[in-house]
Every structure is written in C-alpha cells, then in structure tokens.
Amino acid sequence: MKKGKIIILSGPSGSGKTTISQYLLSKIPKLKLSISCTTRTIRNNEKNGKDYYFISTNKFFSKIEKNHFLEWEEVYPNIYYGTLKNEISKIWNKCQHVLFDVDVKGGLSLKKKYPYDTLSIFIMVNSLKILKKRLFLRNYENLSQINIRLNKAKMEWEYARLFDIRLLNLNLDQTKKKVIKLVYNFTKNKSYCI
C-alpha cells in the first residue's frame, strides 16, 4: 500500500489542538482525521464515530488482545485511548493524508512507527493559569477533572522537545495560520496515488 503523510497534533487538554484540527480538516481536502477509540463517557456535543469511537473498557481490552491498535494509552486513570490500525489504512486507501489529534505519548508512539512521513506539532500555552481558564470555559469538567488535566499537562510539557514543531498558542487565529502553512508545505506535491 502506498502511504500518505501523517500530521500529528498533540498537546495538553485545553491547548487548542482539537479546534486547530477541525480548522485543518475544513481547509485541506486531502487531510482526513483518524478517529480514535476511547473508554471515556461521551460528551453532549460529541457523536460516536465522528469524534471518537466510544467503547467499553472490556471491548477496548479485547481490541488490545486482537492487536487492533497501532498505539494505545491509559491517558487518565481508567480512561483509555487508542489508534486503530484499520483507520490509517482506510484513509491511505482513499489517497488521503492522515491527521491525528492525540495525547502526547500517543503522538510520540505514532511518530516512532512512521518516522519519515510524519510531521509532529506540539500545541502549548505559556502557563498553567491560562490552561486552567481554558478548561473551565469548556464547561464540561468538574474541578477535580480539571486538576487531573493540569497535573498531566506538567508532564506533557516535558515531552514537547521531542516533537518536530512546538507552537505557543496565544492567539488562536494566528496559530491556525501557522499550522495550516506547516501542514500545507509538508503535504503539497505529495501525490502518491495513481
């Protein structure tokens, strides 16, 4: 199978990576999101099969046993996320490039599996205070959940240096412009389908 390019967007919760992912998908027709599996509860604004595949923990572990995942992580206590092998194959079979909106460790695992055709971008903010404010504004997590995400963010910043690009997201519109330019330059003239 001929392979397209891989774009990995990663960073702490609240950094803006999902908003930027949605923007990229709306602007670059040859880019397709790889939908991850998760065991977390679906949120009001989400759709199964569009945002994530929401599955039980038992089903998740069954997929691990059957070797269905390219990578998987326990991102938060008892909450698992994983990238399905058939997702990336399905996208490449349609002659598209793959976009991953994943946690930091998952992003690095994917980059390790596909080191030559991957652009990894770490989206960050400049303080935990700003991150906390953004998480509160999302309005679907309680204080305990937000504190778990903030503690995780401290660890995630330690991995930022392992990504190809690190972008400080102080202004969302400017960050979108920077990311789309990076992605366009990385994928342009990369026609791999006959």
C-alpha positions in Angstrom: 0.0 0.0 0.0 1.3 3.5 -0.9 1.3 5.7 2.1 0.3 9.3 2.5 1.7 11.8 5.0 0.9 11.8 8.7 0.2 15.0 10.7 0.2 14.7 14.5 -1.3 17.4 16.6 -0.7 17.0 20.3 -0.5 18.9 23.5 -2.2 19.3 26.8 -6.0 19.4 27.1 -7.2 22.9 26.5 -4.2 23.9 24.3 -6.4 24.2 21.3 -5.4 21.2 19.3 -8.9 19.9 18.6 -10.0 23.3 17.4 -7.0 23.6 15.1 -7.6 20.0 13.9 -11.1 20.9 12.9 -9.8 24.0 11.1 -7.2 22.0 9.1 -9.9 19.5 8.1 -12.1 22.3 6.8 -9.3 23.8 4.7 -7.3 20.8 3.3 -9.5 18.4 1.4 -6.8 15.7 1.2 -6.5 15.5 5.0 -8.6 13.1 7.0 -8.9 12.6 10.7 -8.1 9.3 12.2 -10.9 8.6 14.7 -9.6 7.2 18.0 -11.2 4.8 20.4 -11.9 5.8 23.9 -13.5 4.4 27.0 -14.4 7.8 28.4 -18.0 8.9 28.6 -19.4 10.7 25.5 -20.0 14.5 26.0 -23.2 16.3 24.9 -21.6 17.9 21.9 -19.9 14.7 20.6 -21.0 12.0 18.2 -19.9 8.3 18.2 -18.0 7.5 15.1 -17.3 11.2 14.3 -15.4 12.5 17.3 -14.4 9.1 18.8 -15.4 5.5 18.8 -16.8 5.3 22.4 -16.5 1.7 23.6 -16.5 -0.1 26.9 -13.3 -1.0 28.7 -13.9 -4.7 28.0 -14.2 -4.0 24.3 -11.1 -1.9 24.4 -9.1 -4.7 26.1 -10.4 -7.1 23.5 -9.0 -4.9 20.8 -5.7 -4.9 22.5 -5.7 -8.7 22.7 -6.5 -8.9 19.0 -3.7 -6.4 18.1 -6.1 -3.9 16.6 -4.3 -0.8 17.8 -1.3 1.0 16.4 -0.9 2.5 19.8 -2.9 2.9 23.0 -2.5 4.6 26.3 -4.2 4.9 29.7 -4.4 8.7 29.3 -6.2 9.3 32.6 -6.9 6.8 35.4 -9.1 4.0 34.0 -9.7 6.0 30.8 -8.1 4.6 27.7 -7.5 5.9 24.2 -6.2 4.1 21.2 -5.5 4.4 17.4 -6.9 1.6 15.3 -4.8 0.2 12.6 -7.7 0.0 10.1 -8.3 3.7 10.5 -5.0 4.7 8.9 -5.3 2.0 6.2 -8.8 3.2 5.3 -7.5 6.8 4.9 -4.5 5.9 2.9 -6.6 3.6 0.6 -8.6 6.8 -0.3 -5.3 8.6 -1.2 -5.5 11.0 1.7 -3.1 12.2 4.4 -3.8 11.3 8.0 -4.4 13.8 10.8 -4.1 12.6 14.4 -5.4 14.6 17.3 -3.9 12.6 20.1 -2.4 12.8 23.5 1.3 13.4 23.8 2.5 9.8 24.4 0.2 8.5 21.7 1.6 11.1 19.3 5.2 10.1 20.0 4.4 6.4 19.6 2.9 7.1 16.2 5.9 9.2 15.2 8.2 6.4 16.2 6.2 3.9 14.0 6.3 6.3 11.0 9.4 8.5 11.4 9.9 9.6 7.8 6.5 10.6 6.7 5.3 12.4 9.8 5.1 16.0 10.9 4.5 16.2 14.7 3.3 19.5 16.1 3.1 20.2 19.9 0.5 22.9 20.7 1.1 24.7 24.0 0.1 27.6 26.2 2.5 29.6 28.3 1.1 28.9 31.7 -1.0 26.5 33.8 -3.1 29.5 34.8 -4.2 30.1 31.1 -4.7 26.4 30.6 -6.9 26.2 33.7 -9.0 29.1 32.5 -9.5 27.4 29.1 -10.5 24.2 30.7 -13.1 26.0 32.9 -14.5 27.7 29.8 -15.1 24.4 28.1 -17.7 23.8 30.9 -17.9 20.0 30.8 -15.5 19.0 33.5 -15.6 19.5 37.3 -12.7 20.9 39.3 -11.3 17.5 40.2 -11.1 16.5 36.5 -9.5 19.9 35.6 -6.9 19.4 38.2 -6.1 15.9 36.8 -5.6 17.5 33.4 -3.4 20.3 34.8 -1.2 17.8 36.6 -0.9 15.8 33.4 0.0 19.0 31.4 3.1 19.5 33.6 4.3 16.0 32.5 3.3 16.6 28.8 5.4 19.8 28.6 8.4 17.7 29.3 7.9 15.8 26.0 7.4 19.0 23.9 11.1 18.9 22.8 10.6 15.5 21.1 8.1 17.0 18.6 9.2 18.5 15.2 7.4 21.8 15.9 6.4 23.5 19.1 3.8 26.3 18.8 2.8 28.6 21.5 -1.0 29.2 21.1 -1.5 32.7 22.5 -3.8 33.8 19.6 -5.9 31.0 18.0 -6.3 32.7 14.6 -2.5 33.2 14.3 -1.8 29.7 15.4 -4.3 28.3 12.9 -2.4 30.2 10.1 1.0 28.9 11.2 -0.3 25.3 11.4 -2.0 25.3 8.1 1.1 26.7 6.4 3.2 24.0 8.1 0.8 21.2 7.0 0.4 22.6 3.5 4.1 22.8 2.9 4.6 19.3 4.3 1.9 17.7 2.2 2.0 19.7 -1.0 3.2 17.9 -4.1 3.0 14.6 -2.2 0.8 12.9 -4.7 1.2 9.2 -4.0 -1.9 7.7 -5.7 -2.1 6.7 -9.3 
